[in-house]
């Protein structure tokens, strides 16, 4: 059976009526907006928040990320990769990498 890439998988996530330039002006971002701005998946942003690797506030049912904390997370990840550490890697993936 062939696996095909659907149209939804080919296109990066977008929010209606918001351009990436508008996101640069906002001091606080949602998970989806953070995903668009950084190019990371929303799953990666959410996973880092849940693991405590990315500082954020939960207000009501929404997770709000301050832009400086998003930058700090990316810088921390870059430093970890330079040292051979992978801060956002999952346990399952960690076993596969070690093999």
BAFI-3210 file (N, C-alpha, C; in Angstrom, 3 decimals, decimal comma, padded with zeros to 6 digits):
// residues 99
n [1|2|3|4|5|6|7|8|9|10|11|12|13|14|15|16|17|18|19|20|21|22|23|24|25|26|27|28|29|30|31|32|33|34|35|36|37|38|39|40|41|42|43|44|45|46|47|48|49|50|51|52|53|54|55|56|57|58|59|60|61|62|63|64|65|66|67|68|69|70|71|72|73|74|75|76|77|78|79|80|81|82|83|84|85|86|87|88|89|90|91|92|93|94|95|96|97|98|99]
n.u [000,842|000,619|001,770|000,487|001,101|-000,991|-002,787|-003,048|-000,852|001,268|001,197|002,239|001,093|-001,492|-003,063|-006,268|-006,478|-004,132|-000,927|002,537|004,058|002,407|002,506|005,033|004,769|003,279|003,409|002,732|001,983|-000,095|-000,076|-000,376|000,244|002,894|003,969|003,701|005,351|007,903|008,276|008,282|006,458|003,091|002,683|005,291|005,804|003,728|004,408|006,918|006,098|004,458|006,353|007,799|009,877|009,503|008,564|005,378|002,045|-001,056|-004,096|-007,357|-008,578|-006,493|-003,120|-000,557|002,242|005,084|006,993|009,750|010,297|009,915|012,003|014,114|013,750|014,344|017,025|018,138|017,659|019,303|021,824|021,853|021,816|024,270|025,886|025,338|022,996|019,480|016,925|014,126|013,426|011,633|011,041|010,691|011,842|014,395|015,378|015,518|017,457|019,734|020,195]
n.v [-001,183|002,141|005,112|008,295|011,780|014,023|016,995|018,692|018,010|018,953|021,730|024,454|025,198|027,633|030,561|031,996|035,172|036,200|037,277|036,226|038,497|040,045|038,513|038,981|041,398|040,898|040,452|038,160|034,761|032,183|028,559|027,669|030,012|030,327|028,101|028,722|030,980|030,007|027,776|025,283|022,302|022,370|020,348|019,877|022,292|022,220|019,832|020,488|022,470|020,982|019,260|020,995|022,351|024,611|027,747|028,922|030,268|029,140|030,259|030,354|028,133|028,313|028,213|030,441|031,947|033,772|035,782|036,105|033,883|031,839|032,312|031,860|029,124|028,044|028,842|027,437|024,841|024,794|025,011|022,637|020,698|021,230|020,233|017,597|016,790|016,277|018,075|018,010|015,500|012,421|009,574|007,152|007,810|008,346|005,799|004,663|006,285|005,667|003,040]
n.w [000,000|-000,912|000,595|000,655|000,587|002,036|001,091|003,276|004,849|003,369|003,432|005,497|008,875|009,242|010,520|010,274|008,729|009,912|009,542|009,406|009,910|011,534|013,819|014,822|016,097|018,340|021,874|023,306|022,558|021,133|021,174|018,541|017,086|017,905|016,720|013,988|013,824|014,551|012,972|014,004|014,891|016,165|017,968|018,962|020,323|022,236|023,572|024,672|026,451|028,206|029,292|030,781|029,653|028,251|029,158|030,013|030,345|031,572|030,839|031,549|029,277|027,557|026,391|026,885|025,538|026,251|024,107|024,606|026,173|024,368|022,600|024,384|024,869|022,340|022,061|024,235|023,360|021,090|022,300|023,750|021,700|020,539|022,519|022,322|023,446|023,476|024,097|023,599|022,917|022,742|024,941|023,515|021,056|021,954|022,638|020,093|018,905|020,393|019,658]
ca.u [000,000|001,388|001,371|000,560|001,062|-002,210|-002,591|-002,913|000,497|002,224|001,159|002,483|-000,129|-001,758|-004,251|-006,971|-006,315|-002,931|000,304|003,690|004,506|001,574|002,934|006,243|004,383|002,582|004,320|002,306|001,533|-000,702|000,745|-000,440|001,007|004,307|004,323|003,849|006,488|009,173|008,396|008,157|005,074|002,341|002,925|006,586|005,617|002,876|005,197|007,928|005,368|004,029|007,552|008,431|011,038|009,103|007,736|004,133|000,971|-002,351|-005,132|-008,578|-008,190|-005,466|-001,719|-000,012|003,702|005,730|007,955|011,117|010,430|010,037|013,388|014,974|013,613|015,084|018,450|018,477|017,681|020,508|022,971|021,790|022,204|025,713|026,525|024,927|021,756|018,287|015,967|012,718|013,285|010,783|011,688|010,682|012,826|015,697|015,797|015,853|018,707|020,826|020,401]
ca.v [000,000|003,385|006,206|009,558|012,979|014,787|018,427|019,317|017,759|019,702|023,155|024,798|025,676|029,067|031,031|032,915|036,621|036,587|037,046|036,117|039,836|040,438|037,753|039,609|042,550|040,450|039,998|036,837|033,939|030,883|027,454|027,666|031,166|030,010|027,133|029,439|031,898|029,292|026,687|024,023|021,844|022,693|019,238|020,106|023,401|021,710|018,824|021,202|023,127|019,954|018,718|022,038|022,869|025,900|028,493|029,448|030,400|028,638|031,216|029,706|026,907|028,629|028,317|031,695|031,905|035,060|035,615|035,951|032,503|031,028|032,510|031,180|027,689|027,713|028,984|026,317|023,655|024,877|024,715|021,211|019,944|021,413|019,370|016,225|016,522|016,585|018,367|017,802|014,168|011,560|008,340|006,178|008,263|008,230|004,402|004,450|006,997|004,943|001,747]
ca.w [000,000|-000,997|001,470|-000,061|001,413|001,770|000,894|004,600|005,341|002,569|003,727|006,895|009,521|009,187|011,215|009,376|008,871|010,662|008,794|010,295|010,313|012,672|014,991|015,368|016,912|019,544|022,929|023,758|021,434|021,406|020,680|017,080|016,612|018,147|015,692|012,718|013,904|014,648|012,006|014,726|014,906|017,380|018,881|019,610|021,269|023,323|024,291|025,464|027,544|029,167|029,938|031,579|028,937|027,691|030,105|029,460|031,324|031,122|031,235|031,082|028,587|026,556|026,780|026,358|025,597|026,027|023,019|025,123|026,638|023,160|022,145|025,355|024,621|021,118|022,371|025,107|022,514|020,255|023,160|024,060|020,507|020,384|023,521|022,084|024,173|022,691|025,157|023,263|022,359|023,553|025,410|022,424|020,074|022,594|022,496|018,684|018,616|021,048|018,991]
c.u [000,891|000,847|001,535|000,478|-000,186|-001,868|-002,373|-001,506|001,536|002,315|001,465|001,203|-000,273|-003,002|-004,946|-006,710|-005,114|-001,718|001,455|004,222|003,696|002,030|004,180|005,899|003,723|003,576|003,998|001,699|000,831|000,261|000,773|000,359|002,508|004,818|004,583|005,111|007,824|009,379|008,381|006,700|004,406|002,545|004,232|006,488|004,827|003,638|006,237|007,278|004,994|005,197|008,260|009,667|010,772|008,175|006,525|003,124|-000,302|-003,402|-006,443|-008,191|-007,065|-004,080|-001,157|001,494|004,248|006,854|009,381|011,352|010,558|011,458|014,352|014,930|014,424|016,589|018,936|018,579|018,929|021,748|023,026|022,234|023,707|026,484|026,183|023,685|020,585|017,132|014,514|012,458|012,436|011,531|011,777|011,768|014,235|016,232|016,235|017,184|019,889|021,158|021,313]
c.v [001,251|004,408|007,501|010,713|013,761|016,258|019,142|019,128|018,583|021,164|023,425|025,317|027,187|029,376|032,014|034,373|037,054|036,268|036,893|037,478|040,360|039,738|038,361|040,764|042,141|039,995|038,590|036,074|032,685|029,799|027,457|028,830|030,945|029,044|027,816|030,291|031,164|028,243|025,325|023,580|022,263|021,593|019,451|021,212|022,915|020,718|019,498|021,910|022,107|019,358|019,743|022,634|024,245|026,580|029,068|029,545|029,816|029,564|030,711|028,374|027,106|028,663|029,553|031,694|033,299|034,847|035,405|034,535|031,536|031,112|031,773|029,665|027,269|027,803|027,824|025,025|023,628|024,528|023,231|020,357|020,062|020,517|017,898|015,826|016,920|016,824|018,051|016,390|013,296|010,290|007,307|006,528|008,105|006,802|004,120|005,104|006,242|003,640|001,860]
c.w [000,000|-000,012|000,697|000,926|001,040|001,642|002,224|005,151|004,590|002,962|005,195|007,534|009,397|009,998|010,296|009,736|009,710|009,801|009,789|010,737|011,498|013,948|015,631|016,297|018,228|020,618|023,429|022,589|021,928|020,905|019,156|016,485|016,794|017,095|014,355|012,729|013,878|013,567|012,674|014,690|016,209|018,414|019,642|020,652|022,483|024,193|025,190|026,652|028,614|029,935|030,823|030,930|028,345|028,686|029,390|030,590|030,733|031,706|030,653|030,476|027,597|027,164|026,091|026,599|025,329|025,021|023,531|025,653|025,462|022,604|023,072|025,163|023,398|021,364|023,241|024,295|021,630|021,066|023,493|022,896|020,283|021,352|023,314|022,851|023,285|023,657|024,839|022,749|023,291|023,940|024,285|021,400|020,641|022,465|021,069|018,332|019,200|020,342|017,807]
res [x|x|x|x|x|x|x|x|x|x|x|x|x|x|x|x|x|x|x|x|x|x|x|x|x|x|x|x|x|x|x|x|x|x|x|x|x|x|x|x|x|x|x|x|x|x|x|x|x|x|x|x|x|x|x|x|x|x|x|x|x|x|x|x|x|x|x|x|x|x|x|x|x|x|x|x|x|x|x|x|x|x|x|x|x|x|x|x|x|x|x|x|x|x|x|x|x|x|x]
***
